[in-house]
Amino acid sequence: MRVAALADVHGNAPALEAVLREVEADLVVFCGDLTWGPLPRETLELVRPLNARFVRGNSERELVERTLDWPRARWIRAQHERLELPRYEEHVVVEVDGLGRTRFVHGSPRSDEECVTVETPEERVREFMRGVEERVVVTAHTHVRYNRQVAGVRLLNPGSVGLPYEGETGVAFWALLGPDVELRRTEYDRERALERMRATGMPQFELIEQLMTAPPPPAEVIAAAEERVFAG
């Protein structure tokens, strides 16, 4: 089976639409934080026809726990109140051609808020892999892609579809798995996407716009992730 790994769409339906035009796979696995953003309804409309499975990210958990109390979070939760959400799973395990049994998570196998990067020390990798049988693990959450071998495990992050921190704008990042790992990039019309998002009236949208037009460099994000380790 060939699997497309898509993560951290964050309600950026135009970016997701562009990616899906290029996806040729037997299954799509969404690695969390799918609809938490400006266009949740439009994002869901794109994923409904797909043969897909859905990992629960910290954003999906927030829709249930409702712990955040600031304007943008309240607005996003309100947009979800009448939406029929897919069935989210804590993790997804799939047999991938050439890679074998592969586990898809959001943060790490032990927490949807754990930051895993290309710089994560081997000691911490061994900690969060304790009790995990799969030797290939797809992570997300940090919005920075990587592909590495460490502690006898192949770890990778496909990058973010909707809000990447890769030093580029107007590009969505994802991965195609089987028989090897291909880290993919798809260009889309960023200005048109921003126009659609502004029209929603999302509070504090200027923060999203800034991240989409001037994202932090990967090195900065990785350093911050490794310092915090667990970040919501």
N, CA and C of each residue as an Amber inpcrd file, in Angstrom:
protein
   696
   0.8340000  -1.1980000   0.0000000   0.0000000   0.0000000   0.0000000
   0.8720000   1.2520000   0.0000000   0.5340000   2.2140000  -0.8570000
   1.1890000   3.5230000  -0.8490000   0.3100000   4.4850000  -0.0680000
   0.9440000   5.2740000   0.7930000   0.2060000   6.1480000   1.6990000
   0.7030000   7.5800000   1.5490000  -0.2330000   8.5060000   1.4260000
   0.1030000   9.9230000   1.4640000  -0.0750000  10.4030000   2.8920000
   0.9690000  10.9830000   3.4510000   0.9290000  11.5220000   4.8140000
   0.7890000  13.0370000   4.7310000  -0.3250000  13.5400000   5.2650000
  -0.6000000  14.9690000   5.2740000  -0.8170000  15.4020000   6.7220000
  -0.2360000  16.5200000   7.1030000  -0.3080000  16.9410000   8.5010000
  -0.5150000  18.4470000   8.6080000  -1.0560000  18.8660000   9.7390000
  -1.1400000  20.2770000  10.0900000  -1.6940000  21.1380000   8.9480000
  -2.8730000  20.7450000   8.4760000  -3.5630000  21.5280000   7.4440000
  -4.0670000  22.8470000   8.0330000  -4.5100000  22.8050000   9.2680000
  -4.9690000  23.9980000   9.9970000  -6.0060000  24.8110000   9.2230000
  -6.9640000  24.1000000   8.6430000  -8.0640000  24.7820000   7.9880000
  -7.6840000  25.5950000   6.7710000  -6.5410000  25.3170000   6.1750000
  -6.1140000  25.9970000   4.9480000  -6.6030000  25.1600000   3.7710000
  -7.8770000  25.3190000   3.4440000  -8.4880000  24.5160000   2.3920000
  -7.8380000  24.7290000   1.0190000  -7.4630000  25.9430000   0.6260000
  -6.8180000  26.0990000  -0.6840000  -5.5110000  25.3130000  -0.8120000
  -4.7070000  25.3030000   0.2490000  -3.4680000  24.5190000   0.1980000
  -3.7710000  23.0370000   0.0930000  -4.7390000  22.5620000   0.8840000
  -5.0980000  21.1450000   0.8390000  -5.6380000  20.7620000  -0.5340000
  -6.4590000  21.6170000  -1.1160000  -7.0160000  21.3230000  -2.4380000
  -5.9090000  21.1420000  -3.4680000  -4.8960000  21.9940000  -3.4080000
  -3.7720000  21.8820000  -4.3430000  -3.0180000  20.5740000  -4.1450000
  -2.7850000  20.1920000  -2.8940000  -2.0850000  18.9360000  -2.6130000
  -2.8800000  17.7440000  -3.1260000  -4.1630000  17.7270000  -2.8620000
  -4.9760000  16.5740000  -3.2360000  -5.0200000  16.3710000  -4.7460000
  -4.8240000  17.4290000  -5.5120000  -4.7590000  17.2710000  -6.9750000
  -3.5350000  16.4660000  -7.3930000  -2.5080000  16.4140000  -6.5220000
  -1.2690000  15.7070000  -6.8560000  -1.1540000  14.3400000  -6.1820000
  -2.0220000  14.0570000  -5.2230000  -1.9080000  12.8070000  -4.4660000
  -2.3740000  11.6210000  -5.2960000  -1.5010000  10.6390000  -5.4240000
  -1.8520000   9.3520000  -6.0290000  -1.4060000   8.2790000  -5.0490000
  -2.3380000   7.8220000  -4.2270000  -2.0110000   6.8650000  -3.1700000
  -3.2270000   6.0070000  -2.8780000  -2.9830000   4.8670000  -2.2230000
  -4.0830000   3.9760000  -1.8450000  -4.8250000   4.4920000  -0.6270000
  -4.1260000   5.2590000   0.2010000  -4.6990000   5.7530000   1.4470000
  -4.0670000   7.0950000   1.7740000  -4.8590000   7.9900000   2.3490000
  -4.3420000   9.2440000   2.8850000  -4.4690000   9.1910000   4.4030000
  -3.3900000   9.4870000   5.1050000  -3.4450000   9.5920000   6.5640000
  -3.1890000  11.0460000   6.9400000  -4.1620000  11.6280000   7.6370000
  -4.0150000  12.9830000   8.1480000  -3.4870000  12.8950000   9.5760000
  -2.3450000  13.5310000   9.8180000  -1.6470000  13.3730000  11.0950000
  -1.9920000  14.4590000  12.1070000  -3.2320000  14.9060000  12.1220000
  -3.6790000  15.8300000  13.1640000  -3.6810000  17.2940000  12.7710000
  -4.4260000  18.0960000  13.5620000  -4.5840000  19.5340000  13.3450000
  -5.1050000  19.8040000  11.9330000  -6.1980000  19.1440000  11.6110000
  -6.7730000  19.2180000  10.2680000  -7.5970000  20.4830000  10.0510000
  -8.5660000  20.7320000  10.9190000  -9.5480000  21.7960000  10.6680000
  -9.3840000  23.0040000  11.5810000  -8.4160000  22.9980000  12.4750000
  -8.2470000  24.0930000  13.4290000  -7.6480000  25.2880000  12.7050000
  -8.5210000  26.1220000  12.1400000  -8.0700000  27.2580000  11.3710000
  -9.2330000  27.9820000  10.7320000  -8.9790000  28.8060000   9.7180000
 -10.0050000  29.7010000   9.1830000 -11.1340000  29.0170000   8.4000000
 -10.8520000  27.8970000   7.7290000 -11.8200000  27.3030000   6.8080000
 -12.0990000  25.8390000   7.1590000 -12.6460000  25.5630000   8.3320000
 -12.8680000  24.1680000   8.7250000 -13.9090000  23.4490000   7.8670000
 -15.0160000  24.1020000   7.5590000 -16.0550000  23.4570000   6.7660000
 -15.5420000  23.1040000   5.3750000 -14.8420000  24.0380000   4.7590000
 -14.3120000  23.8070000   3.4210000 -13.2570000  22.6990000   3.4190000
 -12.4980000  22.6350000   4.4860000 -11.4920000  21.5740000   4.6180000
 -12.1650000  20.2140000   4.7130000 -13.2010000  20.1120000   5.5260000
 -13.9090000  18.8440000   5.6710000 -14.5420000  18.3990000   4.3630000
 -15.0560000  19.3280000   3.5960000 -15.6640000  18.9680000   2.3130000
 -14.6500000  18.3220000   1.3810000 -13.3960000  18.7430000   1.4910000
 -12.3430000  18.1680000   0.6390000 -11.9740000  16.7510000   1.0560000
 -12.0300000  16.4550000   2.3590000 -11.5550000  15.1530000   2.8220000
 -12.6380000  14.0750000   2.8030000 -13.9050000  14.4700000   2.7750000
 -14.9730000  13.4670000   2.8740000 -14.9340000  12.4100000   1.7670000
 -14.6170000  12.7590000   0.5170000 -14.6280000  11.7190000  -0.5310000
 -13.4200000  10.7890000  -0.4980000 -12.4460000  11.0660000   0.3320000
 -11.1800000  10.3440000   0.2900000 -11.2380000   9.0200000   1.0420000
 -10.3770000   8.0880000   0.6320000 -10.0850000   6.9180000   1.4540000
  -9.0200000   7.3740000   2.4380000  -9.4410000   7.7300000   3.6410000
  -8.5290000   8.3940000   4.5830000  -8.7600000   7.9160000   6.0020000
  -7.6990000   8.0650000   6.7980000  -7.7930000   7.8770000   8.2390000
  -7.2200000   9.1240000   8.9090000  -7.6360000   9.3440000  10.1520000
  -7.3820000  10.6240000  10.7870000  -6.7900000  10.4360000  12.1790000
  -5.5910000  10.9730000  12.3760000  -4.9430000  10.9620000  13.6790000
  -5.4500000  12.1670000  14.4820000  -5.6390000  11.9720000  15.7640000
  -6.0440000  13.0620000  16.6370000  -4.8370000  13.9050000  17.0150000
  -4.8910000  15.1890000  16.6980000  -3.8580000  16.1110000  17.1300000
  -4.2880000  16.8570000  18.3750000  -3.4250000  17.7080000  18.8800000
  -3.7990000  18.4840000  20.0620000  -4.9610000  19.4320000  19.7640000
  -5.1060000  19.8510000  18.5180000  -6.2350000  20.7140000  18.1640000
  -7.5550000  19.9560000  18.1980000  -7.5600000  18.7170000  17.7130000
  -8.7790000  17.9080000  17.7990000  -9.1480000  17.6430000  19.2620000
  -8.1380000  17.4540000  20.0900000  -8.4030000  17.2470000  21.5150000
  -8.9930000  18.5080000  22.1410000  -8.5120000  19.6710000  21.7140000
  -9.0250000  20.9310000  22.2490000 -10.5050000  21.1330000  21.9050000
 -10.9310000  20.6190000  20.7630000 -12.3430000  20.7380000  20.4050000
 -13.2340000  20.0130000  21.4040000 -12.6840000  19.0040000  22.0710000
 -13.4330000  18.2440000  23.0810000 -13.2270000  18.8350000  24.4680000
 -11.9900000  19.1190000  24.8160000 -11.6750000  19.5640000  26.1770000
 -11.9910000  21.0390000  26.4110000 -11.8960000  21.8670000  25.3780000
 -12.2610000  23.2870000  25.4450000 -11.5330000  24.0130000  26.5810000
 -10.2320000  23.8980000  26.6090000  -9.4450000  24.4970000  27.6890000
  -8.9330000  25.9010000  27.3420000  -8.8270000  26.2200000  26.0630000
  -8.2880000  27.5180000  25.6610000  -9.3850000  28.5740000  25.7280000
  -9.0440000  29.7330000  26.2640000 -10.0320000  30.7860000  26.4370000
  -9.4850000  32.1070000  25.9090000  -9.3280000  32.1720000  24.5930000
  -8.9370000  33.4020000  23.9420000  -9.7470000  33.5220000  22.6540000
  -9.8810000  34.7380000  22.0780000 -10.8550000  34.9740000  21.0120000
 -10.7600000  34.0280000  19.8180000  -9.5430000  33.7820000  19.3170000
  -9.4350000  32.9340000  18.1300000  -9.8620000  31.5090000  18.4380000
  -9.4760000  30.9840000  19.6030000  -9.8630000  29.6210000  19.9760000
 -11.3730000  29.5000000  20.1100000 -12.0100000  30.4890000  20.7400000
 -13.4640000  30.4530000  20.8960000 -14.1540000  30.5130000  19.5380000
 -13.6280000  31.3370000  18.6390000 -14.2010000  31.4620000  17.2960000
 -14.1050000  30.1350000  16.5450000 -12.9180000  29.5000000  16.5960000
 -12.7280000  28.2360000  15.8830000 -13.6620000  27.1670000  16.4370000
 -13.7800000  27.0670000  17.7500000 -14.6900000  26.0700000  18.3300000
 -16.1230000  26.3200000  17.8670000 -16.5180000  27.5790000  17.7800000
 -17.8740000  27.9000000  17.3410000 -18.1060000  27.4530000  15.9000000
 -17.0790000  27.5400000  15.0460000 -17.2220000  27.1110000  13.6540000
 -17.4200000  25.6020000  13.5350000 -16.9970000  24.8750000  14.5550000
 -17.0850000  23.4080000  14.5280000 -18.3760000  22.8640000  15.1330000
 -19.1750000  23.7220000  15.7180000 -20.3070000  23.2200000  16.5070000
 -21.2880000  22.3910000  15.7080000 -21.4990000  22.7030000  14.4330000
 -22.4720000  21.9660000  13.6370000 -21.8220000  21.1530000  12.5260000
 -20.5490000  20.8950000  12.6680000 -19.8340000  20.1190000  11.6540000
 -19.7660000  18.6460000  12.0550000 -19.8960000  17.7760000  11.0800000
 -19.7510000  16.3380000  11.3200000 -18.2840000  15.9740000  11.1080000
 -17.5800000  15.7760000  12.1940000 -16.1460000  15.5320000  12.1230000
 -15.8530000  14.0570000  11.8610000 -14.7320000  13.7630000  11.2380000
 -14.3570000  12.3580000  11.0420000 -13.9950000  11.7010000  12.3660000
 -13.8270000  10.3910000  12.3370000 -13.4290000   9.6720000  13.5460000
 -11.9140000   9.7670000  13.6910000 -11.4980000  10.4740000  14.7240000
 -10.0670000  10.6440000  14.9640000  -9.5410000   9.5230000  15.8470000
  -8.3180000   9.0730000  15.5540000  -7.6720000   8.0030000  16.3020000
  -6.4120000   8.5430000  16.9730000  -6.0810000   7.9860000  18.1130000
  -4.8710000   8.4370000  18.8160000  -3.6410000   8.2090000  17.9550000
  -3.5990000   7.1130000  17.2360000  -2.5520000   6.8430000  16.2650000
  -3.1180000   5.9070000  15.2050000  -2.4410000   5.8370000  14.0730000
  -2.8520000   4.9610000  12.9750000  -1.6550000   4.0980000  12.6090000
  -1.8840000   2.8030000  12.4440000  -0.8240000   1.8810000  12.0280000
  -1.2270000   1.2600000  10.6930000  -0.3340000   1.3470000   9.7080000
  -0.6160000   0.8780000   8.3580000   0.5810000   0.0910000   7.8410000
   0.3340000  -0.9550000   7.0810000   1.3950000  -1.6960000   6.3980000
   1.6930000  -0.9690000   5.0910000   2.8890000  -0.3850000   5.0000000
   3.2620000   0.4260000   3.8420000   4.2500000  -0.3460000   2.9790000
   4.0390000  -0.3210000   1.6760000   4.9450000  -1.0010000   0.7460000
   6.3850000  -0.5590000   0.9800000   7.2770000  -1.5220000   1.1490000
   8.6990000  -1.2290000   1.2760000   9.1420000  -0.7590000   2.6450000
   8.2190000  -0.2570000   3.4610000   8.5640000   0.2590000   4.7830000
   8.0660000  -0.6220000   5.9100000   7.0620000  -1.4500000   5.6390000
   6.5020000  -2.3120000   6.6740000   5.4990000  -1.5640000   7.5320000
   5.2700000  -2.0950000   8.7290000   4.2850000  -1.4830000   9.6280000
   4.7610000  -0.1000000  10.0640000   3.9360000   0.8780000   9.7750000
   4.2930000   2.2720000  10.0030000   3.2510000   2.9080000  10.9140000
   3.7310000   3.6060000  11.9320000   2.8320000   4.2640000  12.8860000
   2.7850000   5.7700000  12.5890000   1.5740000   6.2930000  12.5230000
   1.3470000   7.7130000  12.2850000   0.8120000   8.3350000  13.5720000
   1.4710000   9.3980000  14.0390000   1.0690000  10.0770000  15.2680000
   1.0360000  11.5800000  14.9820000   0.6710000  12.3620000  15.9960000
   0.7360000  13.8100000  15.8180000   2.0240000  14.3540000  16.4260000
   2.1950000  14.2310000  17.7340000   3.4300000  14.6780000  18.3660000
   4.4540000  13.5530000  18.3810000   4.2570000  12.6090000  19.2890000
   5.0950000  11.4220000  19.3800000   4.1880000  10.2670000  19.7840000
   4.6940000   9.0330000  19.8480000   3.8370000   7.9220000  20.2800000
   3.2910000   8.0720000  21.6910000   3.8880000   8.9560000  22.5070000
   3.3980000   9.0650000  23.8870000   2.6100000  10.3470000  24.1690000
   2.6460000  11.3320000  23.2610000   1.9520000  12.5890000  23.5270000
   1.7010000  13.3500000  22.2330000   0.4920000  13.8970000  22.0950000
   0.2010000  14.7010000  20.9060000   0.8010000  16.1000000  20.9940000
   1.4860000  16.4120000  22.0850000   2.1410000  17.7090000  22.2300000
   3.6610000  17.6090000  22.2860000   4.2140000  16.4170000  22.0990000
   5.6660000  16.2900000  22.1310000   6.2530000  16.7180000  20.8000000
   7.2850000  17.5400000  20.8520000   7.9450000  18.0520000  19.6630000
   9.0970000  17.1240000  19.2740000   9.0020000  16.5520000  18.1050000
  10.0550000  15.6690000  17.5950000  10.6240000  16.3150000  16.3370000
  11.9440000  16.4400000  16.2910000  12.5990000  17.1030000  15.1710000
  13.8170000  16.2960000  14.7270000  14.4920000  16.8210000  13.7350000
  15.7200000  16.1910000  13.2510000  16.8130000  16.2440000  14.3060000
  16.6670000  17.1140000  15.3190000  17.6720000  17.2650000  16.3690000
  17.2930000  16.5690000  17.6740000  16.1640000  15.8920000  17.7270000
  15.7450000  15.2270000  18.9660000  16.7910000  14.1870000  19.3850000
  17.2810000  14.2630000  20.6060000  18.3460000  13.3500000  21.0370000
  17.8980000  11.8900000  21.0300000  18.8630000  11.0150000  20.7870000
  18.5660000   9.5830000  20.7450000  17.9600000   9.0990000  22.0550000
  18.4160000   9.6370000  23.1650000  17.8890000   9.2130000  24.4590000
  16.3800000   9.4560000  24.5540000  15.9320000  10.6240000  24.0750000
  14.4970000  10.9060000  24.1430000  13.7390000  10.0430000  23.1420000
  14.3320000   9.7850000  21.9950000  13.6880000   8.8910000  21.0290000
  13.4530000   7.5200000  21.6520000  14.4650000   6.9990000  22.3540000
  14.3170000   5.6900000  22.9950000  13.2120000   5.7290000  24.0650000
  13.0760000   6.8710000  24.7400000  12.0340000   6.9970000  25.7630000
  10.6440000   6.9230000  25.1520000  10.3880000   7.7300000  24.1210000
   9.0220000   7.7280000  23.5900000   8.7230000   6.5360000  22.6910000
   9.7580000   5.7820000  22.3010000   9.5390000   4.5720000  21.5140000
   9.4050000   3.3290000  22.3850000   9.5600000   3.4650000  23.6930000
   9.4540000   2.3160000  24.5770000   8.0750000   1.6650000  24.4420000
   8.0670000   0.3890000  24.1190000   6.8190000  -0.3410000  23.9690000
   6.1940000  -0.2360000  22.5860000   6.7970000   0.5310000  21.6850000
   6.2850000   0.6870000  20.3190000   6.9940000  -0.2990000  19.4110000
   6.2370000  -1.1420000  18.7200000   6.8260000  -2.1810000  17.8820000
   7.2610000  -1.6640000  16.5190000   6.5420000  -0.7160000  15.9660000
   6.8300000  -0.2490000  14.6140000   8.1990000   0.4200000  14.5510000
   8.8820000   0.1930000  13.4450000  10.2140000   0.7750000  13.2580000
  10.1940000   1.9750000  12.3110000   9.0310000   2.3540000  11.8440000
   8.8590000   3.5790000  11.0690000   7.7530000   4.3740000  11.7460000
   8.0430000   5.6300000  12.1100000   7.0620000   6.4650000  12.7980000
   6.9970000   7.8240000  12.1020000   5.7830000   8.2060000  11.7360000
   5.5360000   9.5110000  11.1240000   4.9970000  10.4480000  12.1980000
   5.6740000  11.5610000  12.4090000   5.2630000  12.5480000  13.3950000
   4.7800000  13.8090000  12.6800000   4.2850000  14.7780000  13.4500000
   3.8260000  16.0560000  12.8870000   4.0880000  17.1360000  13.9290000
   3.1420000  18.0820000  14.0930000   3.0860000  19.0350000  15.1980000
   4.0630000  20.2070000  15.0970000   5.2930000  20.0000000  14.6470000
   6.2770000  21.0830000  14.6220000   6.2310000  21.9110000  13.3400000
   5.5370000  21.4150000  12.3020000   5.4160000  22.1120000  11.0210000
   6.7450000  22.2110000  10.2800000   7.6940000  21.3530000  10.6270000
   8.9940000  21.3090000   9.9460000   9.2720000  19.8580000   9.5530000
   9.5310000  19.6270000   8.2910000   9.7160000  18.2510000   7.8260000
  11.1350000  17.7520000   8.1020000  11.2570000  16.4460000   8.1850000
  12.5680000  15.8100000   8.3300000  12.4240000  14.3400000   7.9740000
  13.5400000  13.6560000   7.8130000  13.5660000  12.2200000   7.5230000
  14.8960000  11.7040000   8.0390000  14.8650000  10.9090000   9.1100000
  16.1190000  10.4980000   9.7370000  16.0220000   9.0800000  10.2860000
  17.1830000   8.4680000  10.4660000  17.3160000   7.1790000  11.1380000
  17.9750000   7.4270000  12.4870000  17.3550000   6.9410000  13.5580000
  17.9150000   7.1420000  14.8890000  17.3980000   6.0470000  15.8080000
  18.2870000   5.4930000  16.6160000  17.9250000   4.4680000  17.6010000
  17.1800000   3.2970000  16.9670000  17.5870000   2.9320000  15.7500000
  16.9570000   1.8020000  15.0630000  15.5720000   2.0900000  14.5220000
  15.2200000   3.3720000  14.4590000  13.8900000   3.7710000  14.0000000
  14.0270000   4.7690000  12.8610000  13.1490000   4.6420000  11.8740000
  13.0490000   5.6840000  10.8660000  11.9560000   6.6470000  11.2920000
  12.3460000   7.8760000  11.5770000  11.4120000   8.9170000  11.9980000
  11.2960000   9.9420000  10.8790000  10.0780000  10.4110000  10.6390000
   9.9180000  11.4470000   9.6340000   8.7090000  12.3050000   9.9280000
   8.7700000  13.5070000   9.4250000   7.6660000  14.4580000   9.5050000
   7.4180000  14.9430000   8.0870000   6.1850000  14.8350000   7.5750000
   5.9260000  15.2630000   6.1970000   5.9190000  16.7630000   6.0120000
   5.9560000  17.5260000   7.1300000   5.8030000  18.9620000   7.0590000
   4.3440000  19.3470000   7.1340000   4.0800000  20.6190000   7.0990000
   2.7110000  21.1340000   7.2320000   2.1340000  21.4940000   5.8770000
   0.8870000  21.0860000   5.6650000   0.1880000  21.4830000   4.4500000
  -0.1990000  22.9550000   4.5180000  -0.7780000  23.3600000   5.6390000
  -1.4070000  24.6670000   5.6890000  -0.6360000  25.7860000   6.3400000
   0.3750000  25.4500000   7.1590000   1.0980000  26.4870000   7.9080000
   2.5460000  26.0490000   8.1320000   3.2920000  25.8270000   7.0550000
   4.6530000  25.3080000   7.2070000   5.6450000  26.3550000   7.6780000
   6.6550000  25.8780000   8.4070000   7.7610000  26.7270000   8.8280000
   9.0180000  26.2430000   8.1130000   9.0500000  26.4750000   6.8100000
  10.1370000  25.9530000   5.9810000  10.9050000  27.0600000   5.2680000
  10.6160000  28.3150000   5.6010000  11.3020000  29.4060000   4.9390000
  10.7790000  29.7130000   3.5530000   9.6640000  29.1110000   3.1690000
   9.0340000  29.3680000   1.8770000   7.5690000  29.7060000   2.1010000
   6.9920000  30.4730000   1.1880000   5.5810000  30.8030000   1.2860000
   4.8610000  30.3370000   0.0230000   3.5470000  30.1200000   0.1540000
   2.7680000  29.6410000  -0.9720000   3.1010000  28.2140000  -1.3540000
   3.6030000  27.4410000  -0.4000000   3.9710000  26.0410000  -0.6400000
   3.4050000  25.1780000   0.4780000   2.8090000  24.0580000   0.0950000
   2.3290000  23.0600000   1.0540000   3.2740000  21.8690000   1.0330000
   3.5440000  21.2900000   2.2050000   4.4850000  20.1850000   2.3180000
   3.7540000  18.9220000   2.7720000   4.1450000  17.7770000   2.2130000
   3.5330000  16.4960000   2.5480000   4.5020000  15.3930000   2.1570000
   4.1010000  14.1340000   2.3180000   4.9970000  13.0170000   1.9940000
   4.2160000  11.8790000   1.3660000   4.8940000  11.1520000   0.4900000
   4.3570000   9.9400000  -0.1090000   5.2130000   8.7760000   0.3640000
   4.5820000   7.7920000   0.9740000   5.2890000   6.6440000   1.5540000
   4.9870000   5.3890000   0.7560000   6.0360000   4.6610000   0.3910000
   5.9410000   3.4190000  -0.3180000   6.3560000   3.5590000  -1.7870000
   7.4130000   2.8030000  -2.1920000   8.1900000   1.8520000  -1.3880000
   9.2650000   2.5220000  -0.5280000   9.4820000   3.8270000  -0.7320000
  10.4110000   4.5750000   0.1130000   9.6790000   5.8160000   0.6080000
  10.4040000   6.8150000   1.0380000   9.8100000   8.0640000   1.5240000
  10.1530000   9.1870000   0.5540000   9.1280000   9.8380000   0.0350000
   9.3110000  11.0130000  -0.8160000   8.7230000  12.2200000  -0.0980000
   9.5570000  13.1770000   0.2460000   9.0810000  14.4240000   0.8170000
   8.6740000  15.3440000  -0.3290000   7.3940000  15.6830000  -0.3680000
   6.8410000  16.4300000  -1.4880000   6.5400000  17.8830000  -1.1170000
   6.4580000  18.7400000  -2.1200000   6.0570000  20.1360000  -1.9590000
   5.1050000  20.4870000  -3.0830000   4.0720000  21.2590000  -2.7750000
   3.0620000  21.6540000  -3.7480000   2.8180000  23.1510000  -3.6360000
   2.9370000  23.8510000  -4.7290000   2.6950000  25.2870000  -4.7180000
   1.2000000  25.5780000  -4.8480000   0.7650000  26.6800000  -4.2460000
  -0.6240000  27.1130000  -4.3800000  -0.6640000  28.6340000  -4.3120000
  -1.8100000  29.2160000  -4.6330000  -1.9590000  30.6660000  -4.6740000
  -2.1620000  31.2030000  -3.2590000  -1.0820000  31.6580000  -2.6490000
  -1.1480000  32.1100000  -1.2600000  -2.0420000  33.3360000  -1.1050000
  -1.9390000  34.2980000  -2.0170000  -2.7190000  35.5310000  -1.8840000
  -4.2140000  35.2520000  -1.9860000  -4.5770000  34.3540000  -2.8700000
  -5.9950000  34.0030000  -2.9830000  -6.4630000  33.3010000  -1.7280000
  -5.6250000  32.4470000  -1.1770000  -5.9720000  31.7540000   0.0640000
  -6.1580000  32.7560000   1.1990000  -5.2400000  33.7110000   1.3160000
  -5.3570000  34.7130000   2.3660000  -6.6290000  35.5360000   2.2210000
  -7.0010000  35.8420000   0.9980000  -8.2300000  36.6040000   0.7540000
  -9.4530000  35.8400000   1.2590000  -9.5070000  34.5390000   0.9670000
 -10.6220000  33.7280000   1.4590000 -10.6420000  33.6670000   2.9780000
  -9.4760000  33.5530000   3.5770000  -9.3900000  33.4340000   5.0270000
  -9.7760000  34.7350000   5.7230000  -9.3200000  35.8710000   5.1940000
  -9.6730000  37.1640000   5.7940000 -11.1810000  37.3540000   5.8270000
 -11.8530000  36.8850000   4.7940000 -13.2970000  37.0930000   4.6710000
 -14.0970000  36.3450000   5.7300000 -13.4740000  35.4210000   6.4460000
 -14.2010000  34.6570000   7.4630000 -14.4390000  35.4620000   8.7330000
 -13.6700000  36.5110000   8.9440000 -13.8090000  37.2840000  10.1640000
 -13.1510000  36.6600000  11.3730000 -12.2330000  35.7340000  11.1710000
 -11.5370000  35.1210000  12.3010000 -10.8020000  36.1630000  13.1380000
 -11.0070000  36.1650000  14.4430000 -10.2620000  37.1060000  15.3020000
  -8.7610000  36.8350000  15.2500000  -7.9900000  37.8890000  15.3720000
  -6.5280000  37.7890000  15.4240000  -5.9570000  37.1080000  14.1760000
  -6.6450000  37.2880000  13.0500000  -6.1810000  36.6320000  11.8240000
  -4.8140000  37.1320000  11.3990000  -4.4450000  38.3350000  11.8240000
  -3.1510000  38.8820000  11.4290000  -1.9930000  37.9880000  11.8640000
  -2.1810000  37.2060000  12.9380000  -1.1270000  36.2830000  13.3820000
  -0.9460000  35.1460000  12.3790000  -2.0600000  34.6230000  11.8720000
  -1.9880000  33.5800000  10.8420000  -1.3710000  34.1450000   9.5710000
  -1.8060000  35.3370000   9.1970000  -1.2900000  35.9440000   7.9700000
   0.2230000  36.1530000   8.0630000   0.6850000  36.5810000   9.2100000
   2.1240000  36.7790000   9.3790000   2.8900000  35.4690000   9.2170000
   2.3600000  34.3880000   9.7910000   3.0300000  33.0870000   9.6780000
   3.0200000  32.5720000   8.2450000   1.9820000  32.9370000   7.4880000
   1.9020000  32.4740000   6.1040000   2.7500000  33.3050000   5.1580000
   3.0260000  34.5560000   5.5250000   3.8030000  35.4260000   4.6350000
   5.2690000  35.5550000   5.0480000   5.5440000  35.3650000   6.3290000
   6.9300000  35.4430000   6.8180000   7.1360000  34.3860000   7.8950000
   7.1290000  33.1070000   7.5230000   7.2490000  32.0450000   8.5250000
   8.6110000  32.0450000   9.1890000   8.6770000  31.5960000  10.4320000
   9.9860000  31.5000000  11.0930000  10.8590000  30.4630000  10.3940000
  12.1690000  30.6520000  10.3810000  13.0520000  29.6820000   9.7270000
  13.0750000  28.3580000  10.4800000  13.2800000  27.2490000   9.7680000
  13.2810000  25.9310000  10.4120000  14.2320000  25.8230000  11.5950000
  15.4300000  26.3860000  11.4840000  16.4060000  26.2700000  12.5780000
  15.8720000  26.8890000  13.8560000  15.1880000  28.0110000  13.7290000
  14.6230000  28.6790000  14.8940000  13.5140000  27.8350000  15.5200000
  12.6720000  27.2670000  14.6830000  11.5730000  26.4280000  15.1690000
  12.1100000  25.1790000  15.8560000  13.1080000  24.5610000  15.2510000
  13.6890000  23.3440000  15.8250000  14.3200000  23.6410000  17.1830000
  15.0540000  24.7380000  17.2810000  15.6800000  25.0990000  18.5580000
  14.6260000  25.3280000  19.6340000  13.5660000  26.0190000  19.2920000
  12.4970000  26.2760000  20.2640000  11.8000000  24.9870000  20.6550000
  11.5790000  24.0910000  19.6850000  10.9070000  22.8140000  19.9640000
  11.7430000  21.9530000  20.8910000  13.0410000  21.9010000  20.6580000
  13.9000000  21.0730000  21.4980000  14.0570000  21.6420000  22.8980000
  13.9230000  22.9480000  23.0130000  13.9970000  23.5710000  24.3340000
  12.7240000  23.2840000  25.1420000  11.5660000  23.3300000  24.4770000
  10.2910000  23.1550000  25.1770000   9.9170000  21.6830000  25.3520000
  10.2190000  20.8580000  24.3410000   9.9100000  19.4270000  24.2790000
   8.4080000  19.1710000  24.1590000   7.6050000  19.6960000  25.0690000
   6.1570000  19.5470000  24.9710000   5.5460000  20.9320000  24.7800000
   4.8070000  21.1020000  23.6960000   4.2310000  22.4030000  23.3720000
   2.8480000  22.2250000  22.7760000   1.8760000  22.9770000  23.2900000
   0.5140000  22.9020000  22.7710000   0.3570000  23.7630000  21.5400000
